[in-house]
Amino acid sequence: MTHTLHRQGSTESLEKDYVVFAMPSSGLNSQGSKPKLEKVFEILKRHNPVNIGDSKGGSRFSLGSDEAVREILVENELVHAVYRSREQVIKVLQDLKDEDLGLSVTVSGLMESVHECCHKVGLTPHTIVMSLGIWGRTDLLAEEKIQRVATMCGHGLVSYNLVRELAGQVKDGRLTARKAGEMLAKPCICGIFNPERAAELIEEIDS
Amino acid sequence: MFIDGDKCISCESCISWCPMGAIRMGEKTAVIDPQECVECNVCRRVEICPVDAFMQEPLEWPRSVRAIYSDPLNIHKETGLAGRGTEEIKTNDVTGRFRRGQVGVAIEVGRPGVGTKLKELEKLSMALARYGVEFEPKNPLTNLINTKTGQLPAEIREEKVLSAIIEVTVEEAKLLNVLALIKETAKGLETVISMDVACRAAEDGTWPCARILKEAGIFYRPNAKINVGLGKPYIG
């Protein structure tokens, strides 16, 4: 618990960062779930996510296209997408509710905003995971501004050093922030990294 | 993972991509420090090397444990899932795993971005076992832990991973005691831990774990992960 939790930053920045994902439960409703996951993929894609991916194959940025993600969907996995606004999340949840697939759907984001999205669609939140932050040898951590970018890959595949290096290139004018965000999204194979938010955050880093 | 010295052209393109900083320039070519490499496969997967010099040797036990807890594309045979944890709250509307009155506690050792030797994780699992918690049986780590003593197999203690997750379930009334125990144990760690707690919504729609944390003055972030209740309950 869990790869989409523990994202860091100000509430203003987190207000533009939502991960929505759906999955069956292994052995309970996973058999025959592939067509349902394909339907989820179609709905997630319909509302213009900034990233999309699946837990067993890869993402828009690791595989090179959304079609490549769709083609490798299998049963018993998670399909994720990242959005920049509550309005998008509301539309996604409404479509998923209307489709009534029976799969579990989870939203990661600011608690108040997720509650509001659920309320607008007539959903009752069921279970929560809350982040208590980082304990232990916090002196080993990178600077907070670096962490804000890197922690958008909850599996830790985005290197602190890469964030630093690309921030330096953006500062020097050798790379656009947008391109840096897309490069940083590549190691995050689940597709939960928000490249647009990364582009914003990377411009705040003093290299 | 290793770099084929005959292929490497010393362009240094790969160095910054390693999440553990395990790649450095040797005398003539880039090299990987096998102690620091966690076998996450990022260097090879992102295809940053222009001459395809990254080579994966077959991983044998106990080194294979590094890939199991570092490369999320590994599928755990216990759960059928990729990643490092379980379905936890993600399917709680279907499974009913977390019931009212219970709280899930997860300790992700090594996250974010520091990594850990598994002996650090064992310090926590032993402390929790002494306290008598219930380790989540479906967590891919639990089958390695002696759930009575919290000990790990000796041969894996020095193996380094990106992170690994201990998941336990406790009664609400014991949550603060368990968090205090974890906090005290964390003082002796040589790494970091990312902490989280999980609970089901109360009848009135509030979050009992949030109330307990707030009353105890324990920090929690404003962002969380919420199962929105669209799954259909499984009636076996």
HADDOCK unambig.tbl for C-alpha pairs under 7 A between the chains (distance, minus, plus):
assign (segid A and resid 1 and name CA) (segid B and resid 85 and name CA) 6.07 0.50 0.50
assign (segid A and resid 1 and name CA) (segid B and resid 88 and name CA) 6.82 0.50 0.50
assign (segid A and resid 1 and name CA) (segid B and resid 106 and name CA) 5.96 0.50 0.50
assign (segid A and resid 2 and name CA) (segid B and resid 85 and name CA) 6.98 0.50 0.50
assign (segid A and resid 5 and name CA) (segid B and resid 224 and name CA) 6.21 0.50 0.50
assign (segid A and resid 5 and name CA) (segid B and resid 225 and name CA) 6.18 0.50 0.50
assign (segid A and resid 25 and name CA) (segid B and resid 91 and name CA) 5.92 0.50 0.50
assign (segid A and resid 28 and name CA) (segid B and resid 234 and name CA) 6.73 0.50 0.50
assign (segid A and resid 55 and name CA) (segid B and resid 82 and name CA) 6.33 0.50 0.50
assign (segid A and resid 56 and name CA) (segid B and resid 73 and name CA) 5.75 0.50 0.50
assign (segid A and resid 56 and name CA) (segid B and resid 82 and name CA) 6.09 0.50 0.50
assign (segid A and resid 77 and name CA) (segid B and resid 81 and name CA) 6.89 0.50 0.50
assign (segid A and resid 97 and name CA) (segid B and resid 230 and name CA) 6.88 0.50 0.50
assign (segid A and resid 102 and name CA) (segid B and resid 230 and name CA) 6.33 0.50 0.50
assign (segid A and resid 102 and name CA) (segid B and resid 231 and name CA) 4.60 0.50 0.50
assign (segid A and resid 102 and name CA) (segid B and resid 232 and name CA) 4.88 0.50 0.50
assign (segid A and resid 103 and name CA) (segid B and resid 230 and name CA) 6.58 0.50 0.50
assign (segid A and resid 103 and name CA) (segid B and resid 231 and name CA) 4.59 0.50 0.50
assign (segid A and resid 103 and name CA) (segid B and resid 232 and name CA) 6.86 0.50 0.50
assign (segid A and resid 104 and name CA) (segid B and resid 90 and name CA) 6.58 0.50 0.50
assign (segid A and resid 104 and name CA) (segid B and resid 91 and name CA) 5.31 0.50 0.50
assign (segid A and resid 104 and name CA) (segid B and resid 93 and name CA) 6.81 0.50 0.50
assign (segid A and resid 104 and name CA) (segid B and resid 229 and name CA) 6.83 0.50 0.50
assign (segid A and resid 104 and name CA) (segid B and resid 230 and name CA) 5.52 0.50 0.50
assign (segid A and resid 104 and name CA) (segid B and resid 231 and name CA) 4.06 0.50 0.50
assign (segid A and resid 105 and name CA) (segid B and resid 227 and name CA) 5.88 0.50 0.50
assign (segid A and resid 105 and name CA) (segid B and resid 228 and name CA) 6.01 0.50 0.50
assign (segid A and resid 105 and name CA) (segid B and resid 229 and name CA) 7.00 0.50 0.50
assign (segid A and resid 105 and name CA) (segid B and resid 230 and name CA) 6.01 0.50 0.50
assign (segid A and resid 105 and name CA) (segid B and resid 231 and name CA) 6.87 0.50 0.50
assign (segid A and resid 106 and name CA) (segid B and resid 90 and name CA) 6.12 0.50 0.50
assign (segid A and resid 106 and name CA) (segid B and resid 225 and name CA) 6.76 0.50 0.50
assign (segid A and resid 106 and name CA) (segid B and resid 226 and name CA) 5.39 0.50 0.50
assign (segid A and resid 106 and name CA) (segid B and resid 227 and name CA) 4.21 0.50 0.50
assign (segid A and resid 106 and name CA) (segid B and resid 228 and name CA) 5.76 0.50 0.50
assign (segid A and resid 107 and name CA) (segid B and resid 225 and name CA) 5.75 0.50 0.50
assign (segid A and resid 107 and name CA) (segid B and resid 226 and name CA) 5.30 0.50 0.50
assign (segid A and resid 107 and name CA) (segid B and resid 227 and name CA) 6.48 0.50 0.50
assign (segid A and resid 108 and name CA) (segid B and resid 224 and name CA) 5.65 0.50 0.50
assign (segid A and resid 108 and name CA) (segid B and resid 225 and name CA) 4.14 0.50 0.50
assign (segid A and resid 108 and name CA) (segid B and resid 226 and name CA) 6.15 0.50 0.50
assign (segid A and resid 109 and name CA) (segid B and resid 223 and name CA) 5.00 0.50 0.50
assign (segid A and resid 109 and name CA) (segid B and resid 224 and name CA) 5.72 0.50 0.50
assign (segid A and resid 109 and name CA) (segid B and resid 225 and name CA) 6.53 0.50 0.50
assign (segid A and resid 110 and name CA) (segid B and resid 222 and name CA) 5.67 0.50 0.50
assign (segid A and resid 110 and name CA) (segid B and resid 223 and name CA) 3.89 0.50 0.50
assign (segid A and resid 110 and name CA) (segid B and resid 224 and name CA) 6.23 0.50 0.50
assign (segid A and resid 111 and name CA) (segid B and resid 222 and name CA) 6.07 0.50 0.50
assign (segid A and resid 111 and name CA) (segid B and resid 223 and name CA) 5.22 0.50 0.50
assign (segid A and resid 111 and name CA) (segid B and resid 224 and name CA) 5.73 0.50 0.50
assign (segid A and resid 118 and name CA) (segid B and resid 228 and name CA) 6.98 0.50 0.50
assign (segid A and resid 123 and name CA) (segid B and resid 228 and name CA) 6.52 0.50 0.50
assign (segid A and resid 123 and name CA) (segid B and resid 229 and name CA) 6.91 0.50 0.50
assign (segid A and resid 124 and name CA) (segid B and resid 228 and name CA) 6.28 0.50 0.50
assign (segid A and resid 124 and name CA) (segid B and resid 229 and name CA) 6.23 0.50 0.50
assign (segid A and resid 125 and name CA) (segid B and resid 226 and name CA) 6.69 0.50 0.50
assign (segid A and resid 125 and name CA) (segid B and resid 227 and name CA) 6.07 0.50 0.50
assign (segid A and resid 125 and name CA) (segid B and resid 228 and name CA) 4.25 0.50 0.50
assign (segid A and resid 125 and name CA) (segid B and resid 229 and name CA) 5.58 0.50 0.50
assign (segid A and resid 126 and name CA) (segid B and resid 93 and name CA) 6.55 0.50 0.50
assign (segid A and resid 126 and name CA) (segid B and resid 200 and name CA) 5.97 0.50 0.50
assign (segid A and resid 126 and name CA) (segid B and resid 201 and name CA) 5.56 0.50 0.50
assign (segid A and resid 126 and name CA) (segid B and resid 227 and name CA) 5.53 0.50 0.50
assign (segid A and resid 126 and name CA) (segid B and resid 228 and name CA) 5.54 0.50 0.50
assign (segid A and resid 126 and name CA) (segid B and resid 229 and name CA) 4.92 0.50 0.50
assign (segid A and resid 127 and name CA) (segid B and resid 89 and name CA) 6.09 0.50 0.50
assign (segid A and resid 127 and name CA) (segid B and resid 92 and name CA) 6.89 0.50 0.50
assign (segid A and resid 127 and name CA) (segid B and resid 199 and name CA) 5.72 0.50 0.50
assign (segid A and resid 127 and name CA) (segid B and resid 200 and name CA) 4.17 0.50 0.50
assign (segid A and resid 127 and name CA) (segid B and resid 201 and name CA) 5.57 0.50 0.50
assign (segid A and resid 127 and name CA) (segid B and resid 226 and name CA) 5.88 0.50 0.50
assign (segid A and resid 127 and name CA) (segid B and resid 227 and name CA) 5.19 0.50 0.50
assign (segid A and resid 128 and name CA) (segid B and resid 89 and name CA) 6.77 0.50 0.50
assign (segid A and resid 128 and name CA) (segid B and resid 198 and name CA) 5.44 0.50 0.50
assign (segid A and resid 128 and name CA) (segid B and resid 199 and name CA) 5.64 0.50 0.50
assign (segid A and resid 128 and name CA) (segid B and resid 200 and name CA) 6.37 0.50 0.50
assign (segid A and resid 128 and name CA) (segid B and resid 225 and name CA) 5.73 0.50 0.50
assign (segid A and resid 128 and name CA) (segid B and resid 226 and name CA) 4.55 0.50 0.50
assign (segid A and resid 128 and name CA) (segid B and resid 227 and name CA) 6.29 0.50 0.50
assign (segid A and resid 129 and name CA) (segid B and resid 196 and name CA) 6.51 0.50 0.50
assign (segid A and resid 129 and name CA) (segid B and resid 197 and name CA) 5.55 0.50 0.50
assign (segid A and resid 129 and name CA) (segid B and resid 198 and name CA) 4.18 0.50 0.50
assign (segid A and resid 129 and name CA) (segid B and resid 199 and name CA) 6.77 0.50 0.50
assign (segid A and resid 129 and name CA) (segid B and resid 224 and name CA) 5.89 0.50 0.50
assign (segid A and resid 129 and name CA) (segid B and resid 225 and name CA) 5.19 0.50 0.50
assign (segid A and resid 129 and name CA) (segid B and resid 226 and name CA) 6.54 0.50 0.50
assign (segid A and resid 130 and name CA) (segid B and resid 196 and name CA) 5.41 0.50 0.50
assign (segid A and resid 130 and name CA) (segid B and resid 197 and name CA) 5.42 0.50 0.50
assign (segid A and resid 130 and name CA) (segid B and resid 198 and name CA) 6.27 0.50 0.50
assign (segid A and resid 130 and name CA) (segid B and resid 220 and name CA) 6.72 0.50 0.50
assign (segid A and resid 130 and name CA) (segid B and resid 224 and name CA) 4.93 0.50 0.50
assign (segid A and resid 130 and name CA) (segid B and resid 225 and name CA) 6.70 0.50 0.50
assign (segid A and resid 131 and name CA) (segid B and resid 195 and name CA) 6.04 0.50 0.50
assign (segid A and resid 131 and name CA) (segid B and resid 196 and name CA) 4.49 0.50 0.50
assign (segid A and resid 131 and name CA) (segid B and resid 197 and name CA) 6.81 0.50 0.50
assign (segid A and resid 131 and name CA) (segid B and resid 220 and name CA) 5.58 0.50 0.50
assign (segid A and resid 131 and name CA) (segid B and resid 221 and name CA) 5.56 0.50 0.50
assign (segid A and resid 131 and name CA) (segid B and resid 224 and name CA) 6.44 0.50 0.50
assign (segid A and resid 132 and name CA) (segid B and resid 195 and name CA) 5.15 0.50 0.50
assign (segid A and resid 132 and name CA) (segid B and resid 196 and name CA) 5.32 0.50 0.50
assign (segid A and resid 132 and name CA) (segid B and resid 219 and name CA) 5.95 0.50 0.50
assign (segid A and resid 132 and name CA) (segid B and resid 220 and name CA) 4.39 0.50 0.50
assign (segid A and resid 132 and name CA) (segid B and resid 221 and name CA) 6.28 0.50 0.50
assign (segid A and resid 133 and name CA) (segid B and resid 194 and name CA) 5.81 0.50 0.50
assign (segid A and resid 133 and name CA) (segid B and resid 195 and name CA) 5.81 0.50 0.50
assign (segid A and resid 133 and name CA) (segid B and resid 220 and name CA) 6.63 0.50 0.50
assign (segid A and resid 133 and name CA) (segid B and resid 221 and name CA) 6.88 0.50 0.50
assign (segid A and resid 134 and name CA) (segid B and resid 192 and name CA) 6.61 0.50 0.50
assign (segid A and resid 134 and name CA) (segid B and resid 193 and name CA) 5.60 0.50 0.50
assign (segid A and resid 134 and name CA) (segid B and resid 194 and name CA) 4.64 0.50 0.50
assign (segid A and resid 134 and name CA) (segid B and resid 195 and name CA) 6.29 0.50 0.50
assign (segid A and resid 135 and name CA) (segid B and resid 186 and name CA) 6.69 0.50 0.50
assign (segid A and resid 135 and name CA) (segid B and resid 192 and name CA) 5.77 0.50 0.50
assign (segid A and resid 135 and name CA) (segid B and resid 193 and name CA) 5.28 0.50 0.50
assign (segid A and resid 135 and name CA) (segid B and resid 194 and name CA) 6.50 0.50 0.50
assign (segid A and resid 136 and name CA) (segid B and resid 186 and name CA) 4.82 0.50 0.50
assign (segid A and resid 136 and name CA) (segid B and resid 187 and name CA) 5.73 0.50 0.50
assign (segid A and resid 136 and name CA) (segid B and resid 189 and name CA) 6.23 0.50 0.50
assign (segid A and resid 136 and name CA) (segid B and resid 191 and name CA) 6.25 0.50 0.50
assign (segid A and resid 136 and name CA) (segid B and resid 192 and name CA) 4.57 0.50 0.50
assign (segid A and resid 136 and name CA) (segid B and resid 193 and name CA) 6.06 0.50 0.50
assign (segid A and resid 137 and name CA) (segid B and resid 189 and name CA) 6.84 0.50 0.50
assign (segid A and resid 137 and name CA) (segid B and resid 190 and name CA) 6.24 0.50 0.50
assign (segid A and resid 137 and name CA) (segid B and resid 191 and name CA) 5.18 0.50 0.50
assign (segid A and resid 137 and name CA) (segid B and resid 192 and name CA) 5.00 0.50 0.50
assign (segid A and resid 138 and name CA) (segid B and resid 192 and name CA) 6.09 0.50 0.50
assign (segid A and resid 140 and name CA) (segid B and resid 114 and name CA) 6.82 0.50 0.50
assign (segid A and resid 141 and name CA) (segid B and resid 114 and name CA) 6.73 0.50 0.50
assign (segid A and resid 151 and name CA) (segid B and resid 112 and name CA) 6.68 0.50 0.50
assign (segid A and resid 156 and name CA) (segid B and resid 19 and name CA) 6.95 0.50 0.50
assign (segid A and resid 156 and name CA) (segid B and resid 112 and name CA) 6.30 0.50 0.50
assign (segid A and resid 156 and name CA) (segid B and resid 113 and name CA) 5.65 0.50 0.50
assign (segid A and resid 156 and name CA) (segid B and resid 162 and name CA) 6.88 0.50 0.50
assign (segid A and resid 157 and name CA) (segid B and resid 19 and name CA) 5.79 0.50 0.50
assign (segid A and resid 157 and name CA) (segid B and resid 42 and name CA) 6.77 0.50 0.50
assign (segid A and resid 158 and name CA) (segid B and resid 19 and name CA) 6.08 0.50 0.50
assign (segid A and resid 159 and name CA) (segid B and resid 17 and name CA) 5.74 0.50 0.50
assign (segid A and resid 159 and name CA) (segid B and resid 18 and name CA) 5.90 0.50 0.50
assign (segid A and resid 159 and name CA) (segid B and resid 19 and name CA) 3.99 0.50 0.50
assign (segid A and resid 160 and name CA) (segid B and resid 19 and name CA) 6.74 0.50 0.50
assign (segid A and resid 161 and name CA) (segid B and resid 16 and name CA) 5.12 0.50 0.50
assign (segid A and resid 162 and name CA) (segid B and resid 16 and name CA) 4.80 0.50 0.50
assign (segid A and resid 162 and name CA) (segid B and resid 17 and name CA) 5.49 0.50 0.50
assign (segid A and resid 186 and name CA) (segid B and resid 46 and name CA) 6.78 0.50 0.50
assign (segid A and resid 187 and name CA) (segid B and resid 42 and name CA) 6.26 0.50 0.50
assign (segid A and resid 187 and name CA) (segid B and resid 46 and name CA) 6.24 0.50 0.50
